[in-house]
Amino acid sequence: GAELSTIKSEIGRLRILESRFKDLERENTELRHALDFKKATNFDVVAAQIIRRHPTTWWQTMEIDAGEDRGIGIQLSVLSNDGLVGIIDRPFKHRSSVLLITDEKCQASVRIEGTPEVGILSGQRGEFERNPTLRLQYLSKNASIKPGQRVFTTGRGGIFQPNILVGTIISVERGPLDSEALVKPAVDLSDLGTVFVV
């Protein structure tokens, strides 16, 4: 009996170590990803805090505390650790306004991981309490996609860098000519702290 409980506690200890290792591994991957991103794009990344959000349009725009004084210009990508947040809409001297991906005016060319599918992603019109969704249009009629697949920028159109995570597929709607999908943003836009302008 004693031997068995020793083995059990050893297994418990190994599980804890393993989960801690997974956490470290994930953290390491994220940091490496950020570094690779910086190396691959040769862009400087500016960290900024969110200073203003309007309760009625929080899913459309926000303001950050970095502006032209820190090299921020129009149409630069804004990211968080989780993925794409939006794009610089209007830079001022010490602050900037950001158009969020959940605004219908913000459009991005995206691809669905593990498939040849490419489409245009945009925000949807409407009032949102929480968790606004994105609409992915112009997918092929018989696109073999399923909920849970991840969506990344393609880099086409020259606004967003390629391979930024945008979200995951929630559902697919097939039409007579093409398919559309609903996408959940990778970033929780209702709860943002620090963002990075690329």
Short mmCIF file of the C-alpha atoms (twelve columns), coordinates in Angstrom:
data_MODEL
# 
_entry.id   MODEL 
# 
loop_
_atom_site.group_PDB 
_atom_site.id 
_atom_site.type_symbol 
_atom_site.label_atom_id 
_atom_site.label_alt_id 
_atom_site.label_comp_id 
_atom_site.label_asym_id 
_atom_site.label_seq_id 
_atom_site.Cartn_x 
_atom_site.Cartn_y 
_atom_site.Cartn_z 
_atom_site.pdbx_PDB_model_num 
ATOM 1   C CA . GLY A 1   0.000   0.000  0.000   1 
ATOM 2   C CA . ALA A 2   2.786   2.388  0.967   1 
ATOM 3   C CA . GLU A 3   4.576   1.783  -2.291  1 
ATOM 4   C CA . LEU A 4   1.429   2.490  -4.306  1 
ATOM 5   C CA . SER A 5   0.790   5.812  -2.560  1 
ATOM 6   C CA . THR A 6   4.442   6.794  -3.177  1 
ATOM 7   C CA . ILE A 7   3.965   6.066  -6.868  1 
ATOM 8   C CA . LYS A 8   0.692   8.032  -6.889  1 
ATOM 9   C CA . SER A 9   2.266   11.086 -5.293  1 
ATOM 10  C CA . GLU A 10  5.192   10.824 -7.733  1 
ATOM 11  C CA . ILE A 11  2.729   10.773 -10.666 1 
ATOM 12  C CA . GLY A 12  0.973   13.809 -9.167  1 
ATOM 13  C CA . ARG A 13  4.282   15.623 -8.915  1 
ATOM 14  C CA . LEU A 14  5.173   14.766 -12.514 1 
ATOM 15  C CA . ARG A 15  1.784   16.076 -13.705 1 
ATOM 16  C CA . ILE A 16  2.383   19.398 -11.945 1 
ATOM 17  C CA . LEU A 17  5.856   19.626 -13.464 1 
ATOM 18  C CA . GLU A 18  4.464   18.784 -16.869 1 
ATOM 19  C CA . SER A 19  1.765   21.457 -16.731 1 
ATOM 20  C CA . ARG A 20  4.300   24.025 -15.497 1 
ATOM 21  C CA . PHE A 21  6.585   23.021 -18.359 1 
ATOM 22  C CA . LYS A 22  3.710   23.464 -20.824 1 
ATOM 23  C CA . ASP A 23  3.066   26.960 -19.435 1 
ATOM 24  C CA . LEU A 24  6.740   27.876 -19.803 1 
ATOM 25  C CA . GLU A 25  6.836   26.376 -23.256 1 
ATOM 26  C CA . ARG A 26  3.803   28.431 -24.290 1 
ATOM 27  C CA . GLU A 27  5.279   31.598 -22.809 1 
ATOM 28  C CA . ASN A 28  8.555   30.887 -24.569 1 
ATOM 29  C CA . THR A 29  6.739   30.337 -27.880 1 
ATOM 30  C CA . GLU A 30  4.848   33.609 -27.464 1 
ATOM 31  C CA . LEU A 31  8.037   35.542 -26.777 1 
ATOM 32  C CA . ARG A 32  9.842   33.852 -29.626 1 
ATOM 33  C CA . HIS A 33  6.876   34.618 -31.853 1 
ATOM 34  C CA . ALA A 34  7.077   38.302 -30.898 1 
ATOM 35  C CA . LEU A 35  10.812  38.318 -31.612 1 
ATOM 36  C CA . ASP A 36  10.412  36.514 -34.923 1 
ATOM 37  C CA . PHE A 37  7.671   38.958 -35.792 1 
ATOM 38  C CA . LYS A 38  10.020  41.836 -35.116 1 
ATOM 39  C CA . LYS A 39  12.856  40.192 -37.071 1 
ATOM 40  C CA . ALA A 40  10.692  39.083 -39.982 1 
ATOM 41  C CA . THR A 41  9.039   42.448 -40.426 1 
ATOM 42  C CA . ASN A 42  11.923  44.688 -39.359 1 
ATOM 43  C CA . PHE A 43  9.329   46.920 -37.765 1 
ATOM 44  C CA . ASP A 44  9.639   48.596 -34.439 1 
ATOM 45  C CA . VAL A 45  6.931   47.661 -32.023 1 
ATOM 46  C CA . VAL A 46  5.608   50.431 -29.788 1 
ATOM 47  C CA . ALA A 47  3.766   49.412 -26.613 1 
ATOM 48  C CA . ALA A 48  0.803   51.632 -25.764 1 
ATOM 49  C CA . GLN A 49  -1.935  51.845 -23.148 1 
ATOM 50  C CA . ILE A 50  -5.602  52.384 -23.888 1 
ATOM 51  C CA . ILE A 51  -6.676  55.762 -22.553 1 
ATOM 52  C CA . ARG A 52  -10.216 56.218 -23.770 1 
ATOM 53  C CA . ARG A 53  -13.138 54.073 -24.848 1 
ATOM 54  C CA . HIS A 54  -16.651 55.279 -25.398 1 
ATOM 55  C CA . PRO A 55  -19.312 53.030 -23.830 1 
ATOM 56  C CA . THR A 56  -21.559 53.232 -26.903 1 
ATOM 57  C CA . THR A 57  -18.861 52.636 -29.512 1 
ATOM 58  C CA . TRP A 58  -16.345 50.546 -27.561 1 
ATOM 59  C CA . TRP A 59  -16.339 47.870 -30.268 1 
ATOM 60  C CA . GLN A 60  -15.622 50.416 -33.025 1 
ATOM 61  C CA . THR A 61  -12.806 52.667 -31.832 1 
ATOM 62  C CA . MET A 62  -10.521 53.385 -28.915 1 
ATOM 63  C CA . GLU A 63  -7.705  55.792 -28.094 1 
ATOM 64  C CA . ILE A 64  -4.156  54.897 -27.119 1 
ATOM 65  C CA . ASP A 65  -1.461  56.988 -25.434 1 
ATOM 66  C CA . ALA A 66  1.069   56.825 -28.290 1 
ATOM 67  C CA . GLY A 67  1.091   59.247 -31.192 1 
ATOM 68  C CA . GLU A 68  3.253   60.877 -33.815 1 
ATOM 69  C CA . ASP A 69  5.821   61.699 -31.136 1 
ATOM 70  C CA . ARG A 70  6.518   57.950 -30.930 1 
ATOM 71  C CA . GLY A 71  6.491   57.289 -34.652 1 
ATOM 72  C CA . ILE A 72  2.840   56.259 -34.923 1 
ATOM 73  C CA . GLY A 73  1.349   56.823 -38.382 1 
ATOM 74  C CA . ILE A 74  -1.935  56.125 -40.106 1 
ATOM 75  C CA . GLN A 75  -2.827  52.528 -41.069 1 
ATOM 76  C CA . LEU A 76  -0.316  50.808 -38.805 1 
ATOM 77  C CA . SER A 77  -1.429  47.480 -37.308 1 
ATOM 78  C CA . VAL A 78  -2.385  47.313 -33.652 1 
ATOM 79  C CA . LEU A 79  -1.930  43.940 -31.911 1 
ATOM 80  C CA . SER A 80  -2.218  42.416 -28.478 1 
ATOM 81  C CA . ASN A 81  -0.562  39.239 -27.214 1 
ATOM 82  C CA . ASP A 82  -3.581  37.332 -28.479 1 
ATOM 83  C CA . GLY A 83  -3.804  38.649 -32.019 1 
ATOM 84  C CA . LEU A 84  -5.073  41.476 -34.189 1 
ATOM 85  C CA . VAL A 85  -6.818  44.415 -32.478 1 
ATOM 86  C CA . GLY A 86  -7.205  46.914 -35.316 1 
ATOM 87  C CA . ILE A 87  -5.521  49.666 -37.239 1 
ATOM 88  C CA . ILE A 88  -4.422  53.237 -36.531 1 
ATOM 89  C CA . ASP A 89  -7.182  55.463 -37.801 1 
ATOM 90  C CA . ARG A 90  -6.005  58.961 -36.798 1 
ATOM 91  C CA . PRO A 91  -2.635  59.696 -35.222 1 
ATOM 92  C CA . PHE A 92  -2.300  62.895 -33.153 1 
ATOM 93  C CA . LYS A 93  0.750   64.290 -31.433 1 
ATOM 94  C CA . HIS A 94  0.595   62.279 -28.180 1 
ATOM 95  C CA . ARG A 95  -2.298  59.892 -28.779 1 
ATOM 96  C CA . SER A 96  -3.952  57.970 -31.596 1 
ATOM 97  C CA . SER A 97  -7.381  56.721 -32.479 1 
ATOM 98  C CA . VAL A 98  -7.643  53.004 -33.372 1 
ATOM 99  C CA . LEU A 99  -10.270 51.477 -35.636 1 
ATOM 100 C CA . LEU A 100 -11.026 48.032 -34.197 1 
ATOM 101 C CA . ILE A 101 -11.406 44.884 -36.298 1 
ATOM 102 C CA . THR A 102 -14.990 44.631 -35.021 1 
ATOM 103 C CA . ASP A 103 -15.924 47.869 -36.811 1 
ATOM 104 C CA . GLU A 104 -17.540 47.178 -40.180 1 
ATOM 105 C CA . LYS A 105 -15.187 49.706 -41.848 1 
ATOM 106 C CA . CYS A 106 -12.179 47.604 -40.891 1 
ATOM 107 C CA . GLN A 107 -11.565 44.941 -43.524 1 
ATOM 108 C CA . ALA A 108 -8.778  42.396 -43.748 1 
ATOM 109 C CA . SER A 109 -7.773  39.780 -46.276 1 
ATOM 110 C CA . VAL A 110 -7.523  36.504 -44.342 1 
ATOM 111 C CA . ARG A 111 -6.866  32.805 -44.810 1 
ATOM 112 C CA . ILE A 112 -8.193  29.796 -42.935 1 
ATOM 113 C CA . GLU A 113 -5.490  27.621 -41.418 1 
ATOM 114 C CA . GLY A 114 -5.013  24.229 -43.059 1 
ATOM 115 C CA . THR A 115 -7.137  25.111 -46.117 1 
ATOM 116 C CA . PRO A 116 -6.649  26.996 -49.384 1 
ATOM 117 C CA . GLU A 117 -9.554  29.292 -48.401 1 
ATOM 118 C CA . VAL A 118 -9.058  33.059 -48.509 1 
ATOM 119 C CA . GLY A 119 -11.728 35.681 -47.861 1 
ATOM 120 C CA . ILE A 120 -12.459 39.176 -46.579 1 
ATOM 121 C CA . LEU A 121 -13.110 39.652 -42.890 1 
ATOM 122 C CA . SER A 122 -14.982 42.628 -41.475 1 
ATOM 123 C CA . GLY A 123 -16.849 43.734 -38.381 1 
ATOM 124 C CA . GLN A 124 -20.628 43.642 -38.258 1 
ATOM 125 C CA . ARG A 125 -23.066 46.464 -37.748 1 
ATOM 126 C CA . GLY A 126 -25.025 46.417 -34.518 1 
ATOM 127 C CA . GLU A 127 -24.925 47.200 -30.830 1 
ATOM 128 C CA . PHE A 128 -22.820 44.878 -28.728 1 
ATOM 129 C CA . GLU A 129 -22.940 44.282 -25.014 1 
ATOM 130 C CA . ARG A 130 -19.949 41.933 -25.221 1 
ATOM 131 C CA . ASN A 131 -18.194 39.622 -27.660 1 
ATOM 132 C CA . PRO A 132 -18.876 41.145 -31.077 1 
ATOM 133 C CA . THR A 133 -18.289 38.712 -33.946 1 
ATOM 134 C CA . LEU A 134 -16.667 39.119 -37.361 1 
ATOM 135 C CA . ARG A 135 -18.036 38.199 -40.752 1 
ATOM 136 C CA . LEU A 136 -15.847 36.293 -43.207 1 
ATOM 137 C CA . GLN A 137 -17.130 36.541 -46.786 1 
ATOM 138 C CA . TYR A 138 -16.290 35.269 -50.284 1 
ATOM 139 C CA . LEU A 139 -15.183 31.777 -49.318 1 
ATOM 140 C CA . SER A 140 -15.642 29.106 -51.979 1 
ATOM 141 C CA . LYS A 141 -19.027 27.425 -52.257 1 
ATOM 142 C CA . ASN A 142 -17.900 24.031 -50.989 1 
ATOM 143 C CA . ALA A 143 -15.219 25.269 -48.635 1 
ATOM 144 C CA . SER A 144 -14.193 22.444 -46.306 1 
ATOM 145 C CA . ILE A 145 -14.012 24.459 -43.122 1 
ATOM 146 C CA . LYS A 146 -15.301 23.758 -39.656 1 
ATOM 147 C CA . PRO A 147 -15.780 25.546 -36.337 1 
ATOM 148 C CA . GLY A 148 -12.590 25.953 -34.325 1 
ATOM 149 C CA . GLN A 149 -10.279 26.534 -37.299 1 
ATOM 150 C CA . ARG A 150 -8.064  29.574 -36.932 1 
ATOM 151 C CA . VAL A 151 -8.075  32.602 -39.208 1 
ATOM 152 C CA . PHE A 152 -4.899  34.574 -40.053 1 
ATOM 153 C CA . THR A 153 -4.136  37.688 -42.118 1 
ATOM 154 C CA . THR A 154 -2.735  37.054 -45.619 1 
ATOM 155 C CA . GLY A 155 -0.838  40.344 -45.896 1 
ATOM 156 C CA . ARG A 156 -2.610  41.112 -49.184 1 
ATOM 157 C CA . GLY A 157 -3.803  44.656 -49.627 1 
ATOM 158 C CA . GLY A 158 -0.703  45.932 -47.871 1 
ATOM 159 C CA . ILE A 159 -2.387  47.046 -44.640 1 
ATOM 160 C CA . PHE A 160 -1.801  44.181 -42.213 1 
ATOM 161 C CA . GLN A 161 1.341   42.078 -42.010 1 
ATOM 162 C CA . PRO A 162 0.767   38.413 -42.945 1 
ATOM 163 C CA . ASN A 163 0.186   35.598 -40.434 1 
ATOM 164 C CA . ILE A 164 -1.371  37.596 -37.604 1 
ATOM 165 C CA . LEU A 165 -3.998  35.568 -35.764 1 
ATOM 166 C CA . VAL A 166 -7.414  37.217 -36.135 1 
ATOM 167 C CA . GLY A 167 -9.828  34.673 -34.679 1 
ATOM 168 C CA . THR A 168 -11.500 31.277 -34.930 1 
ATOM 169 C CA . ILE A 169 -14.436 30.041 -36.982 1 
ATOM 170 C CA . ILE A 170 -17.719 29.825 -35.030 1 
ATOM 171 C CA . SER A 171 -20.078 28.689 -37.798 1 
ATOM 172 C CA . VAL A 172 -20.300 28.366 -41.584 1 
ATOM 173 C CA . GLU A 173 -23.177 29.372 -43.849 1 
ATOM 174 C CA . ARG A 174 -23.207 28.024 -47.391 1 
ATOM 175 C CA . GLY A 175 -24.863 30.064 -50.121 1 
ATOM 176 C CA . PRO A 176 -25.606 29.216 -53.769 1 
ATOM 177 C CA . LEU A 177 -22.423 30.950 -54.981 1 
ATOM 178 C CA . ASP A 178 -20.099 31.176 -52.027 1 
ATOM 179 C CA . SER A 179 -19.808 30.516 -48.298 1 
ATOM 180 C CA . GLU A 180 -19.634 32.846 -45.336 1 
ATOM 181 C CA . ALA A 181 -18.422 32.212 -41.823 1 
ATOM 182 C CA . LEU A 182 -18.853 33.823 -38.433 1 
ATOM 183 C CA . VAL A 183 -15.560 34.393 -36.651 1 
ATOM 184 C CA . LYS A 184 -14.856 34.970 -32.987 1 
ATOM 185 C CA . PRO A 185 -12.035 37.521 -32.534 1 
ATOM 186 C CA . ALA A 186 -8.862  36.099 -30.972 1 
ATOM 187 C CA . VAL A 187 -8.629  39.193 -28.773 1 
ATOM 188 C CA . ASP A 188 -11.168 39.964 -26.057 1 
ATOM 189 C CA . LEU A 189 -11.789 43.535 -27.168 1 
ATOM 190 C CA . SER A 190 -13.899 44.361 -24.124 1 
ATOM 191 C CA . ASP A 191 -10.921 43.728 -21.881 1 
ATOM 192 C CA . LEU A 192 -7.716  45.214 -23.280 1 
ATOM 193 C CA . GLY A 193 -4.752  46.694 -21.439 1 
ATOM 194 C CA . THR A 194 -1.514  47.036 -23.356 1 
ATOM 195 C CA . VAL A 195 -1.423  46.916 -27.138 1 
ATOM 196 C CA . PHE A 196 1.462   46.956 -29.606 1 
ATOM 197 C CA . VAL A 197 1.624   49.148 -32.668 1 
ATOM 198 C CA . VAL A 198 3.719   47.677 -35.434 1 
# 
